[in-house]
Amino acid sequence: MNRKIVPFVVAIILVCLVMGVAAAFSFGGAVSAQKFGGQAAWSRPYLGPESMKVINVMGDAQNELFIQNPMNVSVYDGNGAVLLS
């Protein structure tokens, strides 16, 4: 076999081996995928937000939701109550 072809053959064999092991784990059910979900704690309409951050705005050791658009800035507490607007 030509010396230039040997690395390609080895690479193809390794790729097939890795794909085979991945397929065995994936379809065999040995490893279950993490599924993330969640439930909304509260919801408020807000027209065209450009920036949203969860930070401690008020300095009370509680995180608040800071939202802004070109016309408005609002700060909500953890329960969805408007602190500043």
KETI-14834 format. One record per residue (C-alpha): y, z, x. Coordinates in pm, 1 decimal. Last residue first. Layout:
+----------+----------+----------+
:        Y :        Z :        X :
+----------+----------+----------+
:        Y :        Z :        X :
...
+----------+----------+----------+
END
This chain:
+----------+----------+----------+
:        Y :        Z :        X :
+----------+----------+----------+
:   5242.9 :   3474.4 :  -4064.7 :
:   5137.1 :   3812.5 :  -3936.9 :
:   4863.6 :   4055.2 :  -4040.5 :
:   4695.3 :   3835.2 :  -4302.7 :
:   4375.5 :   3998.2 :  -4429.6 :
:   4056.2 :   3817.9 :  -4337.7 :
:   3839.9 :   4126.4 :  -4287.4 :
:   3848.9 :   4107.0 :  -3906.0 :
:   4228.9 :   4082.3 :  -3902.8 :
:   4422.0 :   3758.4 :  -3944.1 :
:   4716.2 :   3630.9 :  -3737.2 :
:   4911.9 :   3327.0 :  -3850.3 :
:   5144.9 :   3077.8 :  -3681.1 :
:   5306.1 :   2796.3 :  -3878.4 :
:   5473.8 :   2454.7 :  -3860.3 :
:   5315.0 :   2283.8 :  -3557.5 :
:   4977.1 :   2452.1 :  -3620.6 :
:   4863.2 :   2796.7 :  -3516.1 :
:   4572.2 :   3034.0 :  -3564.2 :
:   4517.0 :   3379.1 :  -3407.0 :
:   4206.9 :   3561.2 :  -3531.7 :
:   4218.8 :   3931.8 :  -3446.8 :
:   4011.5 :   4142.5 :  -3211.0 :
:   4032.8 :   4519.8 :  -3243.9 :
:   4137.2 :   4745.6 :  -2951.6 :
:   4471.3 :   4812.9 :  -3130.1 :
:   4691.7 :   4591.9 :  -2910.5 :
:   4807.8 :   4373.0 :  -3201.0 :
:   4700.2 :   4039.4 :  -3055.0 :
:   4349.0 :   4133.5 :  -2941.8 :
:   4197.4 :   3787.5 :  -2918.6 :
:   3993.4 :   3541.6 :  -3123.6 :
:   4165.1 :   3209.0 :  -3067.5 :
:   4243.6 :   2906.9 :  -3282.2 :
:   4477.3 :   2622.4 :  -3186.4 :
:   4574.6 :   2300.6 :  -3360.1 :
:   4506.4 :   2406.7 :  -3718.2 :
:   4581.4 :   2133.1 :  -3972.0 :
:   4638.1 :   2314.3 :  -4302.4 :
:   4476.7 :   2656.2 :  -4328.0 :
:   4255.3 :   2758.0 :  -4620.4 :
:   4101.7 :   3103.5 :  -4582.5 :
:   3734.1 :   3203.0 :  -4548.8 :
:   3553.9 :   3532.1 :  -4503.1 :
:   3241.8 :   3674.6 :  -4339.9 :
:   3080.5 :   3331.5 :  -4325.6 :
:   2707.5 :   3353.2 :  -4274.9 :
:   2532.3 :   3254.5 :  -3961.6 :
:   2281.3 :   3034.3 :  -3804.2 :
:   2120.5 :   2983.2 :  -3469.8 :
:   1775.7 :   2844.3 :  -3420.1 :
:   1603.2 :   2913.8 :  -3093.1 :
:   1315.3 :   2675.5 :  -3034.4 :
:    959.5 :   2803.4 :  -3037.5 :
:    742.3 :   2774.0 :  -2728.9 :
:    364.9 :   2742.3 :  -2751.2 :
:    395.2 :   2521.2 :  -3058.5 :
:    176.6 :   2246.7 :  -2914.5 :
:    434.2 :   1977.0 :  -2981.8 :
:    701.7 :   2105.2 :  -2746.1 :
:    482.4 :   2278.5 :  -2489.7 :
:    243.8 :   1982.4 :  -2458.4 :
:    533.2 :   1735.4 :  -2462.7 :
:    707.6 :   1919.5 :  -2178.9 :
:    384.0 :   1925.8 :  -1975.6 :
:    333.8 :   1552.2 :  -2029.2 :
:    695.6 :   1472.6 :  -1946.7 :
:    670.8 :   1668.7 :  -1621.4 :
:    348.3 :   1491.2 :  -1524.0 :
:    485.3 :   1149.2 :  -1613.2 :
:    795.9 :   1211.9 :  -1404.1 :
:    582.4 :   1334.1 :  -1112.8 :
:    358.9 :   1022.7 :  -1126.7 :
:    662.4 :    794.4 :  -1143.6 :
:    819.0 :    966.6 :   -841.8 :
:    495.8 :    939.8 :   -639.8 :
:    471.6 :    567.9 :   -719.8 :
:    835.8 :    516.2 :   -625.9 :
:    793.1 :    704.0 :   -297.4 :
:    484.0 :    489.6 :   -210.4 :
:    649.8 :    150.2 :   -273.9 :
:    848.8 :    123.4 :     50.7 :
:    547.0 :    215.7 :    263.5 :
:    347.9 :    -81.1 :    124.2 :
:      0.0 :      0.0 :      0.0 :
+----------+----------+----------+
END
